[in-house]
Amino acid sequence: MSADRGTLHVSLVAIPEAAISTLSGIYDVLNALRLLSGFSDAIPERSPIAVEIVGLRRGNVDLASGLPMPVQRAIAEIEETDIVIVPSLLVPGGNWQAGRYDGLVDWLKAMYARGATLCSACSGLYVLAETGLFDGRDSTIHWSYAAGFGKSFPAVRLHPERVLIAAGDDGRLITSGASTSWHDLVLYLIARHAGLAAAQAITKFFALQWHQEGLAPYVVFSAPTDHGDAAVARVQAWLATNYSVARPVEEMVRRSGLTERSFKRRFTKATGHSPIAYVQRLRVEEGKRRLERTTAPIEEIAWQVGYEDPAFFRRLFRRLAGISPGAHRRTFQMPASVGPAPAGRA
């Protein structure tokens, strides 16, 4: 902790690619320890955390949405801080242009060397990864950025299905995954530095929830198609609408025109999945959609996507999606208490 009367200083980084919802949300929840001291006895009268928005220079910076955010201090003015958080960034196509923020990257490395904890919310990891401090470390990021990030920073071990990972010396390299898992990040920081009771009080006030099931239920399977293997791409296109056929791998081999051994080798190399694992992911993904958008029984959905044995479908679904089919439906369907669902196409 900083020597400033035991106050922990948090530097929240604002750069043009930052998402205002994540940045402002993190600021508001951390700052709530100062504003809500009377809400619960668990919240200390004097907040142990002081958060400020920092950037390349003082003054307003236009964020990714075009809305301005005031930067309270420039990083050049900050010689020491306790926690640095880089919020979600908008990275079109997942392609990050390294080297644009060399001054910020150098500052991050200097802060870490002086004992600071470095945190990313979702795609904020792109900036942190340029420090090299995350090489060989377990980290998480939004699942939609995983492929692009992996190409730019192959030395970082990614786990997009995980909500929060604290790695490095004394857990000082912290990453949170998709979108609103920044909730888990700030609750973790509050629990770690202000106590679990304070974090629970903040959870109740803002109606936040820990993502106890992980992020696997939110991951949408996106099959790679830019691999350049025409035979595999042709089979993928057919399988997209024929995933429920019996003995799908046999049919895939036949349609590829290759020997079974050659097809399986090329398919796995091109897609990163064995043919049967690929089929299973397609079927579970379609099962998710039907659970979310229809009221069909799980047994019927299992049959529709290609499984005669509902018990096998349930086991496979839990393994790939992280939760049971019934729990998935409860999580993503509109609650009945809200009223009738709006009209629209399924």
N, C-alpha and C positions, 0 to 999 in steps of 0.2 A: 504493500500500500504506500501511497505517497506520504511524504512527511507533513503534508498540509493537514495537520490535526486528524490524521487517520482517514482522510477522504480519498476514495479511489477515483482517479480521473479517467474518464472514458472519452476517447477521441473518435468521433463518428465522421467518416470520410465522405465528402460530397464532391463528385466529379460529374461532368456532363452526361455520362452514360448511366448514372444512378437512377433507380426507380424511386419516385417520391413516396409511394405508399410504404415501402420497406423502410426507407430512411426516416420518415416522419414517425412511423409506428414504433420503431426501435427507440427513437428519441422520447416519444411520449411515455412509453411504458417504463423505461429506465428513470425518466424524470418524475414519474408518479411517486417514487419513494420520497421525494421532497414535497409533493403536493398532497399526499393522502395520509399523512402521519396520524390524523384523527380518525381515519376510517377503521383501523384495527389496532389493537394493542401489539400485534405482531410486527407492525411497521414502526421502525425506530423514529423517535421525535426528530432526530437530526439524521438526514439521509447520509449513508456512508458512500454514496455514489454521486459524482458530479459529472454530467455529460455535456459536451459541447460539440458543435459541428465545425469541422476543420476542412481545409482544402488547400488548393495551390496558392490562393491569395484571398484576402479579406473581400467582403462584398458579396453581392448576389451571383450565383451561378445557375444558369438555366439547365435543368435536369432533362432526362430523356423524354419526358412528357411535354417539355416546353415551359413548364412552370418554374419560377425562380425559387431558389433556396438560399437564405442568408448564411454565409460562411463567417463564423465568429472569430476564428483565428487561422492564420496561414501556418502551414506545417513548418516553415522556416523559423517561426517564432517559438516552436515547441521543442525543447531540448529533452524533455522526459514526460512520459505518460504511462499509465498502468495498463490500459486496454485500448486497442485500436480495432474498430469494426469497419469493414468495407461492405456496404449494403449490396443488394441485388443490382446487377448491371444489365442494360439492354445490349445484347451481343447478337446482331442479326446473323442468322445461319450458324451461330456458334463459332464464328471465325473472328478471333481476337487479334488485333494488330499490336504486337508486342513493341515496346520501346517508346510508346507515346508518353509514358509517365515515369521516365527514368528517375526524376527527382523524388517522386513519391515512393518509388520502389527502394531507392537508397535510404530514404527516411524510415521506411518500414523496417528495413534490416537494422538500422541504427537503434530504433526503439526496441526491437527484439533483443539486441545485444545488451541493452541496458535493463532488461528484465520485463519488458512489456509482453502482454498476451496479445496475439494477433488472431482476429476472428473474421470469418466471412459469412455473410448471409447469401446463400444460393450462389449466383454467378460472380459475386465479389471475389471468389477464389481465383478468377483470371488474373487479377492484379497481384494478389498475394503469391500466386505460383511463380511470378516473375522474380521473386526474391531467391528462389531456389531452396528455401527453407522447407518446403513441402515435398521435395524429392524423396522418394522412398517412404513417404508417410501415407497412412490411411486418411482419406478425405472424402467429403461428399459434396454434391452439387445437384442442381436441378437435372432430372433425368433427360430432359430434352437437349441439354448442353453436353451430355457426357461424351458423345462421339466426337464432337468438334474439339472439346477440351482435351480429350485423350490424344488427338493428333498433335496438338500444340505442346502439350506437357505430358509426354508418355511416361515420365519417371514418377509421376504422382499416382498413387494407387487409389482409384475411384470406387466408391460404393454408393451410387445414387439411390439405392433402396433404403439407406440408413438416414435417420433424421439428424443426428448430431454426433460428431466425432471429436474428441479431445485427444490430440496426439502431441508428440514432441516432448521436450524437457518439461517436466512438471505439468503436462497437459496444457501448454501455452500456445498450441496451434489448434484452434477450434474452428470447425466448419459445420454449417447447417445446410440442409438439403433444399428441396423444392419450395419455392414461394413462401407461404406463411409458416414454414418451419422456423422462421426467425423468432416466432413465439417461443419455441423450445430453447433457442439460443439465449434470449433475454431472461427467461425464467431460470435457466441454468446459471447464468451469471449472477442473478439476484440471490439464488439459493446458495451459491458458492461464497458470495461476499457479504450478504446481508442476512443469511439464514434461511432455512427451508420454510419456516413459518411465514416469513415476509413474502417469499415467492408464492406460497399458497394463498395468502391474502390478496396479492396482486392478481393471481389466477382467477379468483372469485370476483373481484371488482370488474375486470375486463371481460369476464366469461371466456377466458382463454382455455385451451386444452392442450395437454401434452399429446404428441402423436405416438401413443403407446404401441400401436401396431406397426410402426415404421412407415416407410413411404411406398412400399411395394404395392399397396392397393391403388395408389395414384398413378403408378407408372403405366404409360400406354406403350404397348409393344409396337415399335416402328422398325420394319424390316429394311436393312440396308439394300439399296438397289444400284448404287454407284460403283459397284465392284468391277464392272467391265467384262464379266463372264456372260456371254449371250445365252448359252445353253441354260445356265442357272436362272438368269433373268426371265427366260421364257417359261420355265417351270414355276417360278414365283408368281408370274402373272396368272397362270392357270390356277394355281393353288389358292389365290386370293378369293376365288368364288367357289372353289371345289374342295375346301378344307375338310368337309364332313364325309368324303367318300370312304368306303371301306378299303383297307390296305393301301393307304395313301402313298407310302414310300415306294411300293412296287410300281404304282402308276406314275410316280414322279420319275423313276428310273426309266421306264418305258418311253415316256414322252421326251426325255432328254436325249435319247439316241446314244447314250454312253453305256459302258459297262457299269455294273452296280458299284464296283470298287472305285472306279474313276469318278462316277457321279458323286458318291458320298464324300470323297476327298475334296472335289472341287466345290461342292455345295457348302461344306463346312468352312473351307478357306474363304469363300466369297461372303458368306452371311454371318460367320462366327457361331453358327449353331449347326448341330447335326440335323439331318432331315427330319427325324422323328421329334426332336426337341423343337424344331421350327414349327412343325404341324401342331404340336401341343400348345405352343404359345399363341398361334393363330386361333385355335379353338377356344382357349380360355379367354382371349381378348373378345371374341364374339360372344362368349358366354357372359362376360361382364356387361356388354351392351344390352343384351336381352334381359339380364337381371335388373338393369337400371331403367329400362324403357318399357318393360312389359310386366304383367302380373302372372305370367306363365309359371307353373310349378317348376322347381329345380330339376325334377326327374325329366320333365318334358324338354327343358332347355338342354340337358345333358344329351338327350337323344338327337335334338336338332343340330347340335354342333359335332356329332359323330361318335358319341359314347353310349352304348347300350347298357352299361353298368353305371348307375348313378353314384354308387359308392366310390368307384374309381375316379369319376369326374370330381367329386367332392374333395378327395385326397389330392388330386392333381391341382385343383383350383387353389386349395390352401397352400400348397407348396410354392406355386408360382405367384399368387396374388397376395400371400401373406395373411389372409383371413378366409373364413368360410364363405361359400356362396350366399348364405343367408345374411351374414354380417355385411357383406359387400352391398347387398340390396338395401339393407337398413341405412348404410352410410351414404349412399348416393341417390336414392330415390327421394323425391320431395316428401317431407313429413306429412302424414295425413292430417295432423292438427292444423296445418296451414290452410287447408281447404282444397277444393278440386284443382287438379293440375291444369295449367293453361293448355288450350288447344294447340295442336301443332303436329308436325310429322314425327313419327317414331324414329 
